[in-house]
Amino acid sequence: MKTTVEINESLLRRAKQRAATDGTTLRGIIEQALQRLLDEMDRPARGIRLRDARFRGGTGPAPGVDLSDWSSIRGSIEAQRWSSLDRG
């Protein structure tokens, strides 16, 4: 199907150069890029995976720290910082 699309000049120039380098057509570059974008948008969002950073021998959070409450966690961290400054 034919359609008309306005594309930024520098982006179009880059796409044409890539097509020539890869031995394909501008149409091929545009279709491939559009396909990748749409496939990516259709995938369910994945959360950030964090590495396991637990300490060996740990007994869990400090007493009174609610791991579902960020302000509780932050308060515990701040309390530890202040107590370490008092000792130092």
HUDACOR-V599394 format. One record per residue. N is the residue number from 1. SS is DSSP state (H for helix, E for strand, C for the rest). OMEGA is omega in whole degrees, -180 to 180 (none if undefined). D_CENTER is the distance of its C-alpha to the mean C-alpha in Angstrom with 2 decimals. Layout:
# HUDACOR-V599394
N|SS|OMEGA|D_CENTER + N|SS|OMEGA|D_CENTER
This chain:
# HUDACOR-V599394
1|C|178|34.86 + 2|C|175|35.22 + 3|C|178|33.33 + 4|C|-180|32.97 + 5|C|175|29.71 + 6|C|-178|29.50 + 7|C|176|27.02 + 8|C|-175|26.51 + 9|H|-178|29.01 + 10|H|177|26.88 + 11|H|178|24.27 + 12|H|179|27.24 + 13|H|178|28.79 + 14|H|-180|25.72 + 15|H|179|25.59 + 16|H|178|29.33 + 17|H|180|29.13 + 18|H|179|26.50 + 19|H|179|28.72 + 20|H|180|31.72 + 21|H|-177|30.05 + 22|H|-180|28.89 + 23|C|178|32.25 + 24|C|-179|30.99 + 25|C|175|31.42 + 26|H|177|29.51 + 27|H|180|29.53 + 28|H|179|27.95 + 29|H|-179|25.09 + 30|H|-180|24.48 + 31|H|-180|24.79 + 32|H|-180|22.43 + 33|H|179|19.70 + 34|H|178|20.33 + 35|H|179|20.36 + 36|H|-180|16.98 + 37|H|-179|15.45 + 38|H|177|17.40 + 39|H|179|16.61 + 40|H|-179|12.83 + 41|H|-180|13.61 + 42|H|180|16.02 + 43|C|177|13.86 + 44|C|180|13.24 + 45|C|178|9.88 + 46|C|178|8.86 + 47|C|178|8.33 + 48|C|178|6.93 + 49|C|178|9.92 + 50|C|177|11.91 + 51|C|178|14.93 + 52|C|-176|18.32 + 53|C|178|19.65 + 54|C|177|22.91 + 55|C|177|26.11 + 56|C|178|28.98 + 57|C|-180|31.83 + 58|C|-179|29.88 + 59|C|-180|31.33 + 60|C|-178|28.31 + 61|C|177|27.62 + 62|C|179|30.44 + 63|C|178|33.01 + 64|C|-180|32.19 + 65|C|179|28.41 + 66|C|-176|26.75 + 67|C|177|23.32 + 68|C|-177|22.50 + 69|C|-176|23.35 + 70|H|-180|21.10 + 71|H|176|24.15 + 72|H|179|26.14 + 73|H|-180|23.73 + 74|H|179|23.56 + 75|H|178|27.35 + 76|H|179|27.89 + 77|H|180|25.89 + 78|H|179|27.87 + 79|H|178|31.09 + 80|H|179|30.51 + 81|H|-178|29.93 + 82|H|-180|33.10 + 83|H|178|35.15 + 84|H|178|34.23 + 85|H|178|35.35 + 86|H|-179|38.57 + 87|H|-172|39.35 + 88|C|none|38.59
